[in-house]
Amino acid sequence: MHTFTTNGKTASLFPSLEAGAPVIYLNTFSAESQKVYEAAQAAGYPLFTLVATSDLDWNHDMAPLG
């Protein structure tokens, strides 16, 4: 896992070991990306890359513009 922070948001990257594997983008409110990745691996899902963004503010980052 690679993690970096910018503009108050944290991004975690879980790269796939397989070239061409699909990429899943996950928006989270807390640092739950590790749990999500581990659960997918334990369930036997095909290989994928997970890009998770956390420390989001629902009203600012997730609500549609209106």
Backbone atoms as SQL, in Angstrom:
CREATE TABLE atoms (id INTEGER PRIMARY KEY, chain TEXT, resi INTEGER, resn TEXT, atom TEXT, x REAL, y REAL, z REAL);
INSERT INTO atoms VALUES
  (1, 'A', 1, 'MET', 'N', 0.849, -1.175, 0.000),
  (2, 'A', 1, 'MET', 'CA', 0.000, 0.000, 0.000),
  (3, 'A', 1, 'MET', 'C', 0.891, 1.234, 0.000),
  (4, 'A', 2, 'HIS', 'N', 0.481, 2.210, -0.770),
  (5, 'A', 2, 'HIS', 'CA', 1.148, 3.509, -0.808),
  (6, 'A', 2, 'HIS', 'C', 0.113, 4.542, -0.381),
  (7, 'A', 3, 'THR', 'N', 0.494, 5.441, 0.517),
  (8, 'A', 3, 'THR', 'CA', -0.427, 6.447, 1.016),
  (9, 'A', 3, 'THR', 'C', 0.202, 7.814, 0.912),
  (10, 'A', 4, 'PHE', 'N', -0.603, 8.797, 0.495),
  (11, 'A', 4, 'PHE', 'CA', -0.132, 10.175, 0.495),
  (12, 'A', 4, 'PHE', 'C', -1.304, 11.092, 0.829),
  (13, 'A', 5, 'THR', 'N', -0.987, 12.289, 1.276),
  (14, 'A', 5, 'THR', 'CA', -2.000, 13.271, 1.662),
  (15, 'A', 5, 'THR', 'C', -1.780, 14.553, 0.880),
  (16, 'A', 6, 'THR', 'N', -2.886, 15.119, 0.395),
  (17, 'A', 6, 'THR', 'CA', -2.844, 16.391, -0.296),
  (18, 'A', 6, 'THR', 'C', -4.164, 17.119, -0.059),
  (19, 'A', 7, 'ASN', 'N', -4.095, 18.399, 0.161),
  (20, 'A', 7, 'ASN', 'CA', -5.286, 19.228, 0.379),
  (21, 'A', 7, 'ASN', 'C', -6.205, 18.657, 1.454),
  (22, 'A', 8, 'GLY', 'N', -5.633, 18.075, 2.490),
  (23, 'A', 8, 'GLY', 'CA', -6.415, 17.543, 3.592),
  (24, 'A', 8, 'GLY', 'C', -7.087, 16.210, 3.314),
  (25, 'A', 9, 'LYS', 'N', -6.835, 15.626, 2.161),
  (26, 'A', 9, 'LYS', 'CA', -7.404, 14.324, 1.798),
  (27, 'A', 9, 'LYS', 'C', -6.286, 13.300, 1.748),
  (28, 'A', 10, 'THR', 'N', -6.621, 12.072, 2.111),
  (29, 'A', 10, 'THR', 'CA', -5.645, 10.989, 2.082),
  (30, 'A', 10, 'THR', 'C', -6.014, 10.018, 0.971),
  (31, 'A', 11, 'ALA', 'N', -5.040, 9.658, 0.177),
  (32, 'A', 11, 'ALA', 'CA', -5.238, 8.669, -0.887),
  (33, 'A', 11, 'ALA', 'C', -4.380, 7.446, -0.581),
  (34, 'A', 12, 'SER', 'N', -4.991, 6.290, -0.678),
  (35, 'A', 12, 'SER', 'CA', -4.289, 5.028, -0.467),
  (36, 'A', 12, 'SER', 'C', -4.375, 4.213, -1.741),
  (37, 'A', 13, 'LEU', 'N', -3.248, 3.702, -2.177),
  (38, 'A', 13, 'LEU', 'CA', -3.166, 2.922, -3.405),
  (39, 'A', 13, 'LEU', 'C', -2.737, 1.501, -3.066),
  (40, 'A', 14, 'PHE', 'N', -3.551, 0.553, -3.502),
  (41, 'A', 14, 'PHE', 'CA', -3.250, -0.864, -3.349),
  (42, 'A', 14, 'PHE', 'C', -3.074, -1.416, -4.758),
  (43, 'A', 15, 'PRO', 'N', -1.841, -1.415, -5.292),
  (44, 'A', 15, 'PRO', 'CA', -1.639, -1.821, -6.685),
  (45, 'A', 15, 'PRO', 'C', -1.800, -3.329, -6.881),
  (46, 'A', 16, 'SER', 'N', -2.323, -3.677, -8.046),
  (47, 'A', 16, 'SER', 'CA', -2.455, -5.082, -8.410),
  (48, 'A', 16, 'SER', 'C', -1.104, -5.615, -8.873),
  (49, 'A', 17, 'LEU', 'N', -0.903, -6.889, -8.713),
  (50, 'A', 17, 'LEU', 'CA', 0.319, -7.527, -9.206),
  (51, 'A', 17, 'LEU', 'C', 0.163, -7.948, -10.662),
  (52, 'A', 18, 'GLU', 'N', -1.043, -7.768, -11.200),
  (53, 'A', 18, 'GLU', 'CA', -1.328, -8.186, -12.559),
  (54, 'A', 18, 'GLU', 'C', -1.528, -6.967, -13.463),
  (55, 'A', 19, 'ALA', 'N', -0.739, -6.881, -14.529),
  (56, 'A', 19, 'ALA', 'CA', -0.895, -5.774, -15.483),
  (57, 'A', 19, 'ALA', 'C', -2.273, -5.848, -16.128),
  (58, 'A', 20, 'GLY', 'N', -2.907, -4.705, -16.283),
  (59, 'A', 20, 'GLY', 'CA', -4.208, -4.648, -16.926),
  (60, 'A', 20, 'GLY', 'C', -5.379, -4.959, -16.022),
  (61, 'A', 21, 'ALA', 'N', -5.121, -5.169, -14.736),
  (62, 'A', 21, 'ALA', 'CA', -6.216, -5.435, -13.804),
  (63, 'A', 21, 'ALA', 'C', -7.087, -4.186, -13.673),
  (64, 'A', 22, 'PRO', 'N', -8.380, -4.355, -13.421),
  (65, 'A', 22, 'PRO', 'CA', -9.256, -3.189, -13.283),
  (66, 'A', 22, 'PRO', 'C', -8.879, -2.349, -12.070),
  (67, 'A', 23, 'VAL', 'N', -9.270, -1.081, -12.121),
  (68, 'A', 23, 'VAL', 'CA', -9.026, -0.149, -11.014),
  (69, 'A', 23, 'VAL', 'C', -10.364, 0.193, -10.387),
  (70, 'A', 24, 'ILE', 'N', -10.446, 0.081, -9.082),
  (71, 'A', 24, 'ILE', 'CA', -11.645, 0.446, -8.328),
  (72, 'A', 24, 'ILE', 'C', -11.328, 1.699, -7.533),
  (73, 'A', 25, 'TYR', 'N', -12.163, 2.721, -7.681),
  (74, 'A', 25, 'TYR', 'CA', -12.010, 3.968, -6.935),
  (75, 'A', 25, 'TYR', 'C', -13.043, 3.979, -5.822),
  (76, 'A', 26, 'LEU', 'N', -12.580, 4.173, -4.588),
  (77, 'A', 26, 'LEU', 'CA', -13.445, 4.108, -3.416),
  (78, 'A', 26, 'LEU', 'C', -13.333, 5.406, -2.634),
  (79, 'A', 27, 'ASN', 'N', -14.457, 6.070, -2.417),
  (80, 'A', 27, 'ASN', 'CA', -14.495, 7.254, -1.558),
  (81, 'A', 27, 'ASN', 'C', -14.948, 6.821, -0.178),
  (82, 'A', 28, 'THR', 'N', -14.172, 7.164, 0.837),
  (83, 'A', 28, 'THR', 'CA', -14.506, 6.758, 2.198),
  (84, 'A', 28, 'THR', 'C', -14.492, 7.971, 3.119),
  (85, 'A', 29, 'PHE', 'N', -15.148, 7.829, 4.254),
  (86, 'A', 29, 'PHE', 'CA', -15.187, 8.902, 5.230),
  (87, 'A', 29, 'PHE', 'C', -14.124, 8.716, 6.306),
  (88, 'A', 30, 'SER', 'N', -13.623, 7.537, 6.432),
  (89, 'A', 30, 'SER', 'CA', -12.563, 7.262, 7.405),
  (90, 'A', 30, 'SER', 'C', -11.566, 6.319, 6.753),
  (91, 'A', 31, 'ALA', 'N', -10.547, 6.002, 7.465),
  (92, 'A', 31, 'ALA', 'CA', -9.480, 5.158, 6.907),
  (93, 'A', 31, 'ALA', 'C', -9.900, 3.687, 6.939),
  (94, 'A', 32, 'GLU', 'N', -10.859, 3.326, 6.105),
  (95, 'A', 32, 'GLU', 'CA', -11.339, 1.952, 6.072),
  (96, 'A', 32, 'GLU', 'C', -10.865, 1.188, 4.838),
  (97, 'A', 33, 'SER', 'N', -10.018, 1.803, 4.032),
  (98, 'A', 33, 'SER', 'CA', -9.594, 1.181, 2.776),
  (99, 'A', 33, 'SER', 'C', -8.853, -0.138, 2.992),
  (100, 'A', 34, 'GLN', 'N', -8.043, -0.211, 4.007),
  (101, 'A', 34, 'GLN', 'CA', -7.304, -1.454, 4.295),
  (102, 'A', 34, 'GLN', 'C', -8.278, -2.591, 4.567),
  (103, 'A', 35, 'LYS', 'N', -9.324, -2.326, 5.346),
  (104, 'A', 35, 'LYS', 'CA', -10.323, -3.354, 5.658),
  (105, 'A', 35, 'LYS', 'C', -11.063, -3.797, 4.403),
  (106, 'A', 36, 'VAL', 'N', -11.424, -2.842, 3.541),
  (107, 'A', 36, 'VAL', 'CA', -12.128, -3.168, 2.310),
  (108, 'A', 36, 'VAL', 'C', -11.242, -4.035, 1.412),
  (109, 'A', 37, 'TYR', 'N', -9.989, -3.657, 1.253),
  (110, 'A', 37, 'TYR', 'CA', -9.070, -4.411, 0.417),
  (111, 'A', 37, 'TYR', 'C', -8.876, -5.832, 0.957),
  (112, 'A', 38, 'GLU', 'N', -8.650, -5.949, 2.252),
  (113, 'A', 38, 'GLU', 'CA', -8.443, -7.264, 2.860),
  (114, 'A', 38, 'GLU', 'C', -9.688, -8.139, 2.741),
  (115, 'A', 39, 'ALA', 'N', -10.874, -7.562, 2.889),
  (116, 'A', 39, 'ALA', 'CA', -12.114, -8.329, 2.759),
  (117, 'A', 39, 'ALA', 'C', -12.285, -8.845, 1.335),
  (118, 'A', 40, 'ALA', 'N', -11.959, -8.024, 0.350),
  (119, 'A', 40, 'ALA', 'CA', -12.057, -8.452, -1.049),
  (120, 'A', 40, 'ALA', 'C', -11.075, -9.578, -1.337),
  (121, 'A', 41, 'GLN', 'N', -9.877, -9.472, -0.804),
  (122, 'A', 41, 'GLN', 'CA', -8.878, -10.525, -1.005),
  (123, 'A', 41, 'GLN', 'C', -9.325, -11.830, -0.341),
  (124, 'A', 42, 'ALA', 'N', -9.855, -11.731, 0.882),
  (125, 'A', 42, 'ALA', 'CA', -10.307, -12.921, 1.612),
  (126, 'A', 42, 'ALA', 'C', -11.491, -13.590, 0.913),
  (127, 'A', 43, 'ALA', 'N', -12.312, -12.790, 0.232),
  (128, 'A', 43, 'ALA', 'CA', -13.477, -13.332, -0.476),
  (129, 'A', 43, 'ALA', 'C', -13.096, -13.963, -1.810),
  (130, 'A', 44, 'GLY', 'N', -11.846, -13.787, -2.222),
  (131, 'A', 44, 'GLY', 'CA', -11.376, -14.407, -3.456),
  (132, 'A', 44, 'GLY', 'C', -11.715, -13.654, -4.721),
  (133, 'A', 45, 'TYR', 'N', -11.955, -12.348, -4.618),
  (134, 'A', 45, 'TYR', 'CA', -12.237, -11.554, -5.819),
  (135, 'A', 45, 'TYR', 'C', -11.028, -11.568, -6.750),
  (136, 'A', 46, 'PRO', 'N', -11.264, -11.404, -8.054),
  (137, 'A', 46, 'PRO', 'CA', -10.139, -11.326, -9.004),
  (138, 'A', 46, 'PRO', 'C', -9.232, -10.144, -8.657),
  (139, 'A', 47, 'LEU', 'N', -8.005, -10.188, -9.139),
  (140, 'A', 47, 'LEU', 'CA', -7.053, -9.120, -8.848),
  (141, 'A', 47, 'LEU', 'C', -7.553, -7.780, -9.361),
  (142, 'A', 48, 'PHE', 'N', -7.300, -6.731, -8.606),
  (143, 'A', 48, 'PHE', 'CA', -7.678, -5.372, -8.973),
  (144, 'A', 48, 'PHE', 'C', -6.766, -4.407, -8.247),
  (145, 'A', 49, 'THR', 'N', -6.736, -3.184, -8.720),
  (146, 'A', 49, 'THR', 'CA', -6.039, -2.107, -8.030),
  (147, 'A', 49, 'THR', 'C', -7.101, -1.273, -7.320),
  (148, 'A', 50, 'LEU', 'N', -6.856, -0.955, -6.063),
  (149, 'A', 50, 'LEU', 'CA', -7.786, -0.133, -5.289),
  (150, 'A', 50, 'LEU', 'C', -7.152, 1.224, -5.034),
  (151, 'A', 51, 'VAL', 'N', -7.889, 2.282, -5.387),
  (152, 'A', 51, 'VAL', 'CA', -7.491, 3.647, -5.084),
  (153, 'A', 51, 'VAL', 'C', -8.560, 4.202, -4.156),
  (154, 'A', 52, 'ALA', 'N', -8.207, 4.462, -2.919),
  (155, 'A', 52, 'ALA', 'CA', -9.182, 4.918, -1.930),
  (156, 'A', 52, 'ALA', 'C', -8.846, 6.329, -1.466),
  (157, 'A', 53, 'THR', 'N', -9.858, 7.187, -1.456),
  (158, 'A', 53, 'THR', 'CA', -9.704, 8.549, -0.960),
  (159, 'A', 53, 'THR', 'C', -10.480, 8.661, 0.340),
  (160, 'A', 54, 'SER', 'N', -9.827, 9.161, 1.374),
  (161, 'A', 54, 'SER', 'CA', -10.496, 9.286, 2.670),
  (162, 'A', 54, 'SER', 'C', -10.331, 10.695, 3.221),
  (163, 'A', 55, 'ASP', 'N', -10.886, 10.902, 4.401),
  (164, 'A', 55, 'ASP', 'CA', -10.933, 12.215, 5.056),
  (165, 'A', 55, 'ASP', 'C', -11.817, 13.170, 4.259),
  (166, 'A', 56, 'LEU', 'N', -12.916, 12.638, 3.740),
  (167, 'A', 56, 'LEU', 'CA', -13.843, 13.431, 2.944),
  (168, 'A', 56, 'LEU', 'C', -14.889, 14.095, 3.844),
  (169, 'A', 57, 'ASP', 'N', -15.358, 15.240, 3.416),
  (170, 'A', 57, 'ASP', 'CA', -16.437, 15.957, 4.083),
  (171, 'A', 57, 'ASP', 'C', -17.671, 15.816, 3.190),
  (172, 'A', 58, 'TRP', 'N', -18.687, 15.106, 3.675),
  (173, 'A', 58, 'TRP', 'CA', -19.860, 14.823, 2.852),
  (174, 'A', 58, 'TRP', 'C', -20.432, 16.092, 2.224),
  (175, 'A', 59, 'ASN', 'N', -20.674, 17.123, 3.023),
  (176, 'A', 59, 'ASN', 'CA', -21.320, 18.337, 2.528),
  (177, 'A', 59, 'ASN', 'C', -20.473, 19.102, 1.518),
  (178, 'A', 60, 'HIS', 'N', -19.185, 18.957, 1.595),
  (179, 'A', 60, 'HIS', 'CA', -18.309, 19.694, 0.686),
  (180, 'A', 60, 'HIS', 'C', -17.833, 18.843, -0.489),
  (181, 'A', 61, 'ASP', 'N', -17.450, 17.612, -0.204),
  (182, 'A', 61, 'ASP', 'CA', -16.808, 16.771, -1.211),
  (183, 'A', 61, 'ASP', 'C', -17.746, 15.808, -1.935),
  (184, 'A', 62, 'MET', 'N', -18.844, 15.426, -1.312),
  (185, 'A', 62, 'MET', 'CA', -19.675, 14.358, -1.864),
  (186, 'A', 62, 'MET', 'C', -21.053, 14.813, -2.326),
  (187, 'A', 63, 'ALA', 'N', -21.522, 15.954, -1.877),
  (188, 'A', 63, 'ALA', 'CA', -22.866, 16.412, -2.248),
  (189, 'A', 63, 'ALA', 'C', -22.831, 17.012, -3.654),
  (190, 'A', 64, 'PRO', 'N', -23.881, 16.795, -4.432),
  (191, 'A', 64, 'PRO', 'CA', -23.916, 17.376, -5.763),
  (192, 'A', 64, 'PRO', 'C', -24.025, 18.898, -5.691),
  (193, 'A', 65, 'LEU', 'N', -23.481, 19.528, -6.697),
  (194, 'A', 65, 'LEU', 'CA', -23.592, 20.979, -6.770),
  (195, 'A', 65, 'LEU', 'C', -25.027, 21.335, -7.125),
  (196, 'A', 66, 'GLY', 'N', -25.510, 22.349, -6.532),
  (197, 'A', 66, 'GLY', 'CA', -26.896, 22.662, -6.823),
  (198, 'A', 66, 'GLY', 'C', -27.086, 24.071, -6.914);
